[in-house]
Amino acid sequence: MKNALYMTDSYLKEFEATVESVKDGKFVVLSQTAFYPNGGGQPHDTGSMVCNGEEYLVVFVGKFRSVSHEVSKPGLKAGDKVTCKVDWGRRYRHMRMHTAAHIIDAVLYKEAGALCTGNQLGLDKSRIDFSLDVLDRDKIQKYVDMSNEWVKKAIDVKIYTLPREEALKIPGVIKLASVMPPEVSELRIVEIPDIDLQADGGTQVKNTSEIGNISLVSVENKGKNNRRMYFTLD
Ligand SMILES: [Zn+2]
């Protein structure tokens, strides 16, 4: 998506923009945005927009045809210049959770052939759903330990785009079908060298060492081959 600043710079916390449209007084589209919208298992950002000294809290961000920001009160109008601030504590924790989830997914696949069927990141804990025939908590703990070994290697995370045709030649590049709408001609690739590479639209840390320590919270059976685990970061 054009003007989605979070796609190229996950560390951008403040930016200026022009209001392009306002619907029902509080759904605001901006000329550019660093607010991450709900999607790909990563929750939306929150934060604020200031216009002429008046502060509007950003309470929800969703991606439709454009990124829509729900603000706490009416007052903004098309053409207004706004100074925006992302709630960095919330966003950064989601970034750390997101990169951690990629590492855990990759270890589950490499070690157990388990395919991730969904992730839902959270502030307190994050959820990973995967397919595996037998659920053994000790083994899952071992995979978390192995994930922490990757974290400690302090690997630089690479983000770049590839033409769709070229990207699709990479085995396993599409982890979740939802990240690749058919009209997309370029795919954004997130690569954690030696461990994971996939098309992904989320925000990620620059280096795996930023994740800190991953802790296993719980594991659950969710039907015949479906398993669920929750992890958190210390
Ligand atoms: Zn992801």
Boltz pocket constraint, residues with backbone or C-beta under 6 A from the ligand:
constraints:
  - pocket:
      binder: B
      contacts: [[A, 40], [A, 98], [A, 102], [A, 199], [A, 200], [A, 201], [A, 202]]
      max_distance: 6.0
